[in-house]
């Protein structure tokens, strides 16, 4: 009976008093999870690291060797092992999916804490309010980058540039007031105004002008394509505003 050869790997990675390379840790963990016995060799000084790079003609560490042959850095190792490698330029909906999933759970949890059940009309209202607040927070992390992307397609911002800076504050402020159920005379017009302009702008840019743009909805550093997601964000704000107008009116009519 033939025994399969042991899977051996050698990795060189930076482990210094003030810095431990995160990709070196990831590469070591990946190799061990794939069944490799790892010869973990530390580069403990800048001089040692520079000498290693010069010797092997590489620009970065970590560097992995399998069966004596250099595989390369962390991304190269993932490719070698048949694992997906993230393309930083690739479009993805992952940030939006994560955001709406978390705000939905937050709304359900809040409804359960307040009303004893997660499924209530208020939970749906909180979901939209929480989503508006988190979307605004992501935009405010890099306001300059957001405004630059926003100016690519928003019809009002193109005519009045300061609106591209005010938008996240208006969205977040309206969201907070909607969560609280306070000052509806202010939150409803704001949400209705920015939501309507946003929806029309996105619809024109994507579905009429057929432009391929990145969405600024989750901040200026995202690679989310402009289209359905941003349109949904704006439609949600409009729907919430209309609901907050209609609900009290219907209650008044019943009484």
N, C-alpha and C positions, 0 to 999 in steps of 0.2 A: 504493500500500500504506500503510495507516494504522498509525502507530507507537503502541503503548500508552503512555499518560502515565506519567511517572516516579512512583514511589511515594515521597512525601516525608513526613517526620515531624519534628516539633520536640518535644524533651523537656526539661523543666526538672527538675533533680534536685540534691540537696544533695551537694556535694563540699567539705568543710571540712577544715582541718588535723587535727582530732581525730575526724572522722566522715565516712565515705562511705556514703550510703544504699544498703543492699543491694538494695532493690527498684528503685532507679534503675538499678543495674547490670543487674539482671534484665530490666527493661523495655527498656533500650538493646540488650542482646543479642538479645532476642526480636524486636524490630523489624528488626534487621539480618539475622537468620536468615529473616525473612519477606520479605526483598528490599527493605526501605525504606532510603532514604538519610536518615541521621539528622543533624539539626542539634542537637547535644548542648550544651545551655546549662547551665552550672554556677551554682548558688546557693552562694556561698562564705562567707557570713556569716549569723548568725542574723537580723540586721536585714534583710538582703536576702531571706531566706526568708520572714520575716513580712510584708514588704511585698508579695511576690509572692502570698502566700495572700490577703491583704486585697484586692488588686487583682482577683483572679479569683474571690473568694468561695469558696475551698476550704479544707479543714481539713488536708490532707496533701499531701506530695510523695512521689514524682515525679508530674508531670502531663504527659500526652502530648497533642499537638495534631496532627491529620492533616487536610491540606487546609484549614488555618485553623480548624478546629472542634475544640473540646476534647473528647477522648475520656475522660480521667479518669486515675485511678491505675492501679497495676499490675494489679489484678483486673479493672478496667474494660477495660483494654487487652486482656487475655486474652479476655474476653467478646467484644470488638469483632472480634478475630481468629478467633473460633470455637474457642478453646481452653478446656478444662475448668478450672473454678475450684473449689478445694477448699472444702467447707463444714466449718468446724471443729466443728460439732455433729453431722455425719453419722457414722453407725456404719460401721466398716470393719474388715476382717480383715487389712489389710495389715501391721500390726506383728507379728501372730502368724505370718503366712506368712513374713515376713522372719526372724523369730527361729528358727523350726523349720528353715528352709532353711539358715541359717548354722550352727546346732548340728549338723545332719546332716552338713554338709561338714566341720566340725571333727572329728566322730567318725570319718568316713571317712579324713581326713588323718592323724589320730592312729593309727588302725589300720594304715595304710600305713607310717607311720614305725616302728611297733613290730613289726609282723608281716610287712611286705613286701607286703601286700595290703589293699585297703580293705574288702573284704567278709568280715567275721568276726563271730562271735557277740559278741565283745568290743566291736565297733563299735556294735552295737545297744545294749549296756549303756552305753557312753560317751555315745551320743546322748541317752539318758534323763537320765544324770547331768549332762551339759552343759546340757541344757534346764532342769533343775531349778535349776542355779546361775544361769543367765542370768535366768530368771523371778524368782528371789529378788532378784537385783541390781536389776531394774527396780522391784520392790516397795519395796526399801530406799531408792531415790532420793527417795521422798516417802512416808515411813512413815505420816504422819498422814492423807494423802489415801487411801492404800491401806486403812488400817484403817477409815476411814469408809465406803468402798464395800463392804468385806468384811462389815461389820456389817449390811448390808442383807439378807444371805441366809445367812451361815454359821450353822448351828445352835448350835455350841459357843460361838462368839464372842458370840452374842446372850445367852448365859447367863453367860459369863465374859469380859468385855471385854479383859483383858490378852492373851488368846489371839490377838486380831487384830493385836497388836504382835509376839508371839512367832512367829507363823506363818512369815514370811519367813526368819527365822534358822533355824528348824527345817528348812524346805525346802532352804535353801542348805547348811546343815551336812550334811544327809543326802546331798545331791547330791555334795558334795566327798568324803565317805567312800565313796560308791558308785563314784566315778571311781577312787579309790585302791584300792578293794577291801579297805579296812581297817575294823576295828571294826564288822563286820556285825551283831554282837549289839546295837549301838546304832542304826545307820542303818536296818536293816530294820524294827524296831518303830516308829521315828519316821515313816518313809515310809508304812508300812501304816496307822498311826493317822491322820495328817493327810490322807492320800489317801482313806481310807474316809469320814471325816467330810465332806471336801470334796465327794466324789462324791454322797453322800446329800443334802447341802445343796443342791447345784446341781440335782439331779434333782427334788427337792421344789419348789424355787422356780420352775423353768422349766416342768417337764412336769406337775406336779400342781397347783400354785397358779397357773400360767399368768401369772407376773409378767414384765414386760419391764424388765430391769435391765441396767446396764453391768457388764461383767466386770472384776474387780480383778486378773485373772491376770497382766496385763502392766503392773501399776502403777495407781495411782489417777488418773492423768491421761489414761488411754486412753478411746477410744470404741468398744471391742470389745463386742459384745452378749454378755450372759451366756447360756451354753447349751453347745453342742457343744464349743467350744474349752476352756472351763474344766473340763467333764466329762472331756475327753481328758487334760488335765493331771493330774487326780487319778487317773484310771484307769491312766495311765502309771506313776505312783508306786506304786500298788498292785501292778501287774503286775511291776515291777522288784523290789519287795520279795518277792513270791511266788517269782519266778525265782531270787533269791539264796538263798531257803530250799530250793527244790526241786533246784537244780543240784548243790550239795554232797551232798545226800542221795542223789541218783541215782548220783553218782560213787562214794559209799561202798558202795552196794548192788552195783555192778559189781565192786568189789574184795572 
